[in-house]
Amino acid sequence: MSGSGPGRSVHDPLTGMFMAMSDAWLAGAGLRENMTVQSEAGNPGTGLLGATLLGPMIGMLGAMADLAAVNRQRFDQSSAEGAIGSPPGGQENSVATDFVVPMGHAMMIAANRSASYWLGLAQIFASHQASLAQAVGANATDGRASGSERLLAADELRALLREVGDLAVREARILQSELINLDESLAQNLQQPDLSGSYRRRWRSKI
Amino acid sequence: MADLRERIARWIDGCSEEMREALEWQFLTGSKYFRPLTIFSCYRAVREGPIPEQIMQSALVIELFHNVSLIIDDIVDRSPTRRGRATMHTKFGELSALMTSGYIVAEGYLQLKDDLRGIALFSELLKRLGVAECLQWRLRRQPLGVEDWRKIAGEDTGSMFEVCACLGDRSGRLRTFGGLLGLLYHGCDDVGDVKGLAALGGGGEEDLRDGILTLPAALAIRDPAAAKLFCDPEGGNLAELGRHFVAKLPEAEAYLDQIAEEGRTEARSFAVDPAPLIALIEQTRQLSRY
């Protein structure tokens, strides 16, 4: 998966990720500067927004996916090694397994949620597109929509806004929940093995 | 549920003799115990093993508070019957019904003992129910939309089921699920009323007469002719307005299907075992389909 397709880097996944972030940041800064200049000249120029940011954003998602895939591989490997005993290499390897692998796992979770959010957003816009276009069209044709037409258009728009807000909250809650689970499993992995059962961490909080 | 029924009977036995007849009239027949069922299902969705005492206590108190809301609703709506028999104020008089309501609330809080989180949740419920009823009354006969219906229903029945979900799973992760279940219940009730059903315990004549914003009403008044009838302060041609509502039933059912799907997604995303929650959604969704 690494190094192929749009936004894939020829560097190692971590460097690729940082370079993609840097590209996205530079594109955003450039766009902002451009919009300020155009706005001062009386031309908002917002049509460029999607085209200018789309490439770097795809690049960043690709780099995140590469890093997540590599870390997933390491995570699977370390789990398999853990099952047959500690690998030779000692403390250094253990630090990598304890911290780098969960970090990669966390980034994979974040990348998944990010993709899920954008997909959900696209679905919401698709489901409202026809009715909103109709409402805006009716207004634009003669500029004199009736009271009930305006109420209907407002109701549609309010539904769209609510759904976008609900989606953001739901995805954030899922992200939080997945990170809490990762946090718990990390804490359990670091736990001293000689503790007796009654002192072991609880997997879930009490009610 | 048998355990809960027994607890309610024992609780009535321990109440003042003056109140006992009215309490037996209100509690010992016809309840569907859907709110306690929601608490149990939310508990089951996140935990295994026997139902703990705190959850049983919460189930008892939610049934008490739900009945308080029914008694008050019946007085305000001037409803002579509920579940096929006389309402409490019809049978015992308004003063007795109002005083019994206060008595039940006080008893409910006593039953919660030292469950501070439960006390906070029940306080939230009573406050939100009060606000929702005032809001619904203030906004009657106004040309509002489905989003307004969603807000009112979310605070009314939605708050009841949100609290049920939080009582069953004290982490609060199922709160949104509870809100959606309440919204679905409220919408099914609205649709059932227009269909003239008794399955949900009430008729729709009062809402039609008072210009209350139900789901079929919110959809129907997008048509200016229906909006004019709905907003008429004299409450003129109710039969014609009713026909507008009936015409919107398929759209209302489709909207309820969407809410049901939102509920299922929420259950799958946040429950350890979503099966009991999805069963609640299916059971509720059937209420407008009899």
HADDOCK unambig.tbl for C-alpha pairs under 7 A between the chains (distance, minus, plus):
assign (segid A and resid 148 and name CA) (segid B and resid 222 and name CA) 6.02 0.50 0.50
assign (segid A and resid 148 and name CA) (segid B and resid 224 and name CA) 6.11 0.50 0.50
assign (segid A and resid 152 and name CA) (segid B and resid 222 and name CA) 6.47 0.50 0.50
assign (segid A and resid 155 and name CA) (segid B and resid 145 and name CA) 5.81 0.50 0.50
assign (segid A and resid 155 and name CA) (segid B and resid 146 and name CA) 6.78 0.50 0.50
assign (segid A and resid 155 and name CA) (segid B and resid 147 and name CA) 6.24 0.50 0.50
assign (segid A and resid 158 and name CA) (segid B and resid 147 and name CA) 6.82 0.50 0.50
assign (segid A and resid 159 and name CA) (segid B and resid 147 and name CA) 6.42 0.50 0.50
assign (segid A and resid 207 and name CA) (segid B and resid 170 and name CA) 5.54 0.50 0.50
assign (segid A and resid 207 and name CA) (segid B and resid 171 and name CA) 6.87 0.50 0.50
